[in-house]
């Protein structure tokens, strides 16, 4: 696989994954600056629950779809299994949130500052409007239909921002529920567009095969376990900060954490390509080419993130003060700590995606269980000792441990050479020079 052959798709992928960044920037000005601290903190809690549930569903029902659909043209049975698993999962999560609400609300909001009970009631609608759009994205990902994925995401992210602007002009935008309702409407619009854009991919023989359900479950249960454990230890900071430091402190913490969306973009672009590519090349028994791909992916993504690391590391105070108008200055220390994610993410995401593509999701599951145990201790100690900065320290530490373990496995399974990753920097500069020199300005 030569990166140059996929430059067009790569540009569409970065364009697609830049949409969450645009949403994040708009979110700062339209939501974080506008909502009262308590309302913003309340929204963060509901959004975190929704994000975690969506990630769990993706791991259980959608990552297996991407893998098996990339390996075969007879993907009808896998499509059916994926939709069934997704629907059942969201129904179970909605029921669980309703049944355990009396225990969840006082645990996350001891002081009773937030209106969590009413906000939890929006979760079923959030799940319903996101189900098909996330399924469509995973199905299109298997065939590298990145341009279509871009338009599905554009309707959601840009549509949500537009609705926020309109709501503010109409003076009906001041609470957490207002933001949630806008997200529901934007997700519904994105789903409506996803239906015609996946018509070609869905024009296969849809049938129920017990074997497909079995294969999806055998892979998905460990993929789910790996993703679930990762999401728990990576999002646990929100719940610890809320429970220990309070809703207002959580608002400041999440204001700083908003900047980590850029790292999420890079991670998602990496996963979009690495998982199906590794799956395909494993089927073709081309492990040597996978080794080169992984080394280049780590090297190139690291180069992209180094400038961001320097920016957030050196200037967290003015960044927080200017963007939030002094509202969340106390989050500057946490932002400086978050900057180290720029150095960790490539070593965490590329090996993690490669392990999923290899079909070794069980490794991620057991690693996640270990990291959950460690992170509980870290979050409790550091948040109690250092407040919101402690939450950031615990998050960085657990991600670093995870990266070290995953690098060990890609060395073991793909013979990746860590030193080669650094020498691949020359390949990056060579690729850029060759691409620029070969580009011809249209007459």
Buried (B, 14 or more C-beta within 10 A) or exposed (E): BEBEEBEEBBEBBBBBBBBBBBBBBBBBBBBBBBBEBBBBBBBBBBBBBBEBBBBBBBBBBBBBBBBBBBBEEEBBBBBBBBBBBBBEBBEEBBEEBEEEBEEBBEEBBEEEBBBBEEBBBBBBBBBBBBBBBBBBBBBBBBBBBBBBBBEBBBBBBBBBBEBBBEBBEEEEBBBBBBBBBBBBBBBBBBBBBBEEBBEEBEEBEEEEBEEBBEBBBEBBBBBBBBBBBBBBBBBBBBBBBBBBBBBBBBBBBBBBBBBBBBBBBBBBBBBBBBBBBBBBBBEEEBBEBBBBBBBBBBBBBBBBBEEBBEBBBEBBBEBBBEBBEEBBBBBBBBBBBBBBBBBBBBBBBBBBBBBBBBBBBBBBBBBBBBBBEBBBEBBBEBBEEBBBBBBBBBBBBBBBBBBEBBBEBBBEBBEBEEEBBEEBBEBBEEBEEEEEEEEEEEE
